[in-house]
Amino acid sequence: MFNLDPATLISRLIILVIAFTIHEFAHAITATYFGDDTPRINGRLTLNPLSHLDPMGSLLLLVAGFGWAKPVPVNPYALQRRSSSAMMWVSLAGPLSNLLMAIVAAVPFRLGWVNLFSSFGSGPRIFPTASQFLTEFIFINLLLMLFNLIPLAPLDGEKVADFFFPPSWSRVLDQIRPYGPLILIAILFVGPMLGFDIMNRVLMPPLRSLFMLLVG
């Protein structure tokens, strides 16, 4: 993951701009569709990357392969006036946009225009090959999708789970919501030191399966 050769950095910089911008724009346009004007008022109903990128989350994506953008502000009460499932769809829109981007990026592999294995076994480059860029693009978008579906605040999966869970489970989410960021930090950074690496044990198996399903 911590491969800092120029080609990887260039790939991740471009992926950062595309993936995070479209992810957050998907939240914003879905909230707007359901009658919430908050994203537009806050300047988030745009494809301008500068409106969405978070400096720390962007830096982490460059060096570690995953990160975050600035969350889109929404008004749950405005959404609920339109539909009881609106908040769920607004939250799900971001991960779904990452899945859609991964699917589109996999088309050249499926059509035989790009050879998947040409991105492996070569020496350092200044610029990424098409295969290397598309591989990284698919991988990171799938990782962002799966990571954001973890049912912990402030991730998108928390709101999705809250909609589908029975009331008793939803109350548990309400109780742990204030501690979600701390729990997430503990899982990501403390867990591996204690022998539990959620990235490798939980996210990587479905990520690999999805990747191979897409590229064939």
Residue pairs with C-beta under 8 A, 6 or more apart in sequence:
1 64
1 65
2 63
2 64
4 63
5 124
5 125
6 124
6 125
6 126
6 127
7 124
7 125
7 126
7 127
7 128
7 129
7 132
8 128
8 132
8 136
9 62
10 126
10 127
10 128
11 128
11 132
11 133
11 136
11 137
12 61
12 62
12 65
12 136
12 140
13 62
14 133
15 61
15 136
15 137
15 140
15 141
16 53
16 58
16 61
16 62
16 67
17 49
17 53
18 101
18 137
19 98
19 101
19 137
19 140
19 141
19 144
20 49
20 52
20 53
20 57
20 58
20 61
20 67
20 68
20 69
21 47
21 48
21 49
21 52
21 53
21 69
22 47
22 97
22 101
23 69
23 94
23 95
23 97
23 98
23 144
23 148
24 44
24 52
24 69
24 70
24 71
24 72
24 94
25 44
25 45
25 46
25 47
25 52
25 97
26 93
26 94
26 96
26 97
27 39
27 44
27 71
27 72
27 74
27 90
27 91
27 93
27 94
28 39
28 40
28 44
28 45
28 46
28 72
29 39
29 45
29 93
30 89
30 90
30 93
31 38
31 39
31 72
31 74
31 79
31 86
31 90
32 39
32 40
32 45
34 78
34 79
34 82
34 83
34 86
34 89
34 90
35 78
35 79
35 81
35 82
35 86
36 74
36 75
36 78
36 79
36 86
36 90
37 78
38 73
38 74
38 75
38 78
39 45
39 72
39 73
39 74
42 72
42 73
43 51
44 51
44 52
44 72
44 73
51 70
52 69
52 70
52 72
53 69
53 70
54 67
54 68
54 69
54 70
56 67
57 67
57 68
57 69
57 70
58 67
58 69
59 67
60 66
60 67
60 68
61 67
61 140
65 139
65 140
65 143
66 140
66 143
66 144
66 147
71 154
74 87
74 90
76 87
79 86
79 87
79 90
80 86
80 87
83 89
85 163
87 159
87 163
88 159
88 160
88 162
88 163
88 164
90 159
91 156
91 157
91 158
91 159
91 160
92 156
92 160
94 148
94 156
95 144
95 145
95 146
95 148
95 149
95 156
95 157
96 145
98 141
98 142
98 144
98 145
98 148
99 141
99 142
99 145
101 137
101 141
102 137
102 138
102 141
102 142
102 145
102 210
102 214
103 214
105 134
105 137
105 138
105 141
106 134
106 138
106 214
106 215
106 216
108 114
108 130
108 134
109 116
109 134
109 214
109 215
109 216
110 214
110 215
110 216
114 130
114 131
114 134
115 131
116 131
116 135
116 215
117 131
118 129
118 131
119 129
119 131
119 132
119 135
122 129
125 132
128 136
138 211
138 214
138 215
139 207
139 211
142 207
142 210
142 211
142 214
143 203
143 207
146 203
146 206
146 207
147 155
147 203
148 155
148 156
148 157
149 155
149 156
149 157
149 160
150 157
150 158
150 184
150 198
151 157
151 158
151 160
151 161
151 162
151 173
152 158
152 176
152 180
152 183
152 184
152 187
153 173
153 176
153 177
153 178
153 180
153 181
154 180
154 181
155 180
155 184
158 173
158 177
158 180
161 169
161 173
162 170
162 173
165 173
176 183
187 196
187 198
188 198
188 199
191 197
191 198
192 199
